[in-house]
Amino acid sequence: MQSVLTGSFKPAQICEAPDGTIWSLGQSLSPNDGQEHDTNILRHYSFEKGLLHGYLPEDTVKARFDSEQPWFAPFGSYLRCGKDKISVYLNFTDEYVEVDSSSFKLTRWMLDESAVQHEKAEGLAVTENENLYAFFSAHATRRPAGLWGLYQIKAKSGNPIAELIPVAGSISFDDGKNWAPPSGTVVHLWGADGNQLVVWRVDEREMSWVDVIGGGATD
């Protein structure tokens, strides 16, 4: 058994990189733990050396809701470790963040959420071939009606906006009244297993392994 001391940092999401190191998304709650205090919400740990890297100071990921002061909480955001990159969806600021696992360079993109009618993500997956998918739903925004669907995230170097491309056959709309999606409709994204996505589909098991035909999404 191995362990690493995180002090006041409380992880909400954790994933293991291929090199055996650990990435975590969370929040530092108290500076009074005798450790050097910082507010980075994304952290990289080694069981042998402890904290290796810290990214995204909390002040840079806060958002204002209604008349409230800007604030941040890690719940509703997602972290995934891929073969060559670490992927993060930030719920509060509607951003996609990527860390190159070789150079440790961090890049941020705003998500163009017009295609998802400004819903929030409720699942993130990175396949073995590095394709990136997110599931957006009205449920994530606690609204009684709205869009549900699986989208591929296309983030390109030099473009500050990441595109969301719908996966054909996965999009439905809940009218808040008598929504009855067809059998097999995707209603949740758990993650990826190799190049397959692990999803929950209507009238099927809570976990189904599916291929995205062609390895990508449709326009």
Number of C-alpha atoms within 10 A of each C-alpha: 2 5 9 13 10 14 16 19 23 16 17 17 18 18 17 16 18 12 9 11 16 20 24 23 26 22 23 17 13 13 14 10 11 8 10 9 15 15 19 20 25 23 21 19 20 16 13 10 9 15 16 12 13 16 16 16 14 18 13 11 20 16 17 12 10 7 6 8 9 13 13 18 17 19 14 17 24 23 25 24 23 23 15 16 21 21 22 22 25 25 21 20 16 20 19 22 20 20 18 15 17 8 9 13 11 15 15 19 20 17 23 18 17 10 14 23 14 17 22 25 29 25 22 27 27 27 19 15 13 14 17 20 27 26 28 28 29 23 18 16 16 11 11 11 16 20 18 27 25 30 26 21 22 16 21 11 10 8 11 14 18 19 20 22 20 22 18 15 12 16 20 19 15 17 12 11 8 7 11 12 16 11 10 15 20 22 22 24 24 18 20 22 14 12 17 19 22 20 22 20 20 15 11 12 10 13 14 16 13 14 11 12 10 7 11 18 19 12 8
